[in-house]
Amino acid sequence: MLLDRQCHLLDGIRSILHFAPEPIIEKYLRQKAVSYTSADLYQPGVDRSEDIEDISLPAASVDAVFCSHVLEHVNDARALQEIHRILKPDGRLIAMVPICEGWDKTYENPEIVTPAARDLHFGQHDHVRYYGRDFQQRLTDAGFETAAYTAMPEDAVRYGLWRGEKVFVGFRV
C-alpha cells in the first residue's frame, strides 16, 4: 500500500483509531496494528461510537489516527484539535480530503445549508467545504508538521482511492 511503499508511515505504529472505516482499508489496518479501533458517530458495526469533534479518549492515547474523507463533513478545526490531543508524541494523523489543488483557499460558506446547495457547491449533500491548497496549512495551524504523498495508479485500483489522490500526514509535535 502507498503507506508502506512510499513513506513507511505505519512503521512502529501499535495503536490506530480509524474514523468512518472503509472495509478495504480497515482490513489492511487491522493487520498492521497491534491495537486497531474503528470509530464513527453514526456508522453501525464500529468498535466505538465517537464524535470526531469531541473524542472521549484520553490525551496522548493512540499512535495514529486514520481519517479518510471525514474532515469535510465536520468542524475541521475542532476535529484536528481533538486528534492532536489524543495522539501520542510523534503520533500521526493520516488524512484524505476532497481537494482542488487549483484553488489557493478552501471553499466554504456557512450560509449554504440545504442538501441540494451543498451538493452543488461542495460535491456532496453533507459536505460543508471543499479544500484548496491551504489544507496543509490547516494541519500546521492545528500543531502538526505535514507531508503529502500521491496515490499511484495501482494504489487507486487496489485500495479504491481517487486517481492521484493525496494522502496527507500530520506528525504531532
C-alpha positions, 0 to 999 in steps of 0.5 A: 500500500502507498503507506508502506511503499512510499513513506513507511508511515505505519512503521512502529505504529501499535495503536490506530483509531480509524474514523468512518472505516472503509472495509478495504482499508480497515482490513489492511489496518487491522493487520498492521496494528497491534491495537486497531479501533474503528470509530464513527458517530453514526456508522453501525458495526464500529468498535466505538461510537465517537464524535470526531469533534469531541473524542472521549479518549484520553490525551496522548492515547493512540499512535495514529489516527486514520481519517479518510474523507471525514474532515469535510463533513465536520468542524475541521478545526475542532476535529484536528484539535481533538486528534492532536490531543489524543495522539501520542508524541510523534503520533500521526494523523493520516488524512484524505480530503476532497481537494482542488489543488487549483484553488489557493483557499478552501471553499466554504460558506456557512450560509449554504445549508440545504442538501441540494446547495451543498451538493452543488457547491461542495460535491456532496449533500453533507459536505460543508467545504471543499479544500484548496491548497491551504489544507496543509496549512490547516494541519500546521495551524492545528500543531502538526508538521505535514507531508503529502504523498500521491496515490499511484495508479495501482494504489487507486485500483487496489485500495479504491482511492481517487486517481492521484489522490493525496494522502496527507500526514500530520506528525504531532509535535 
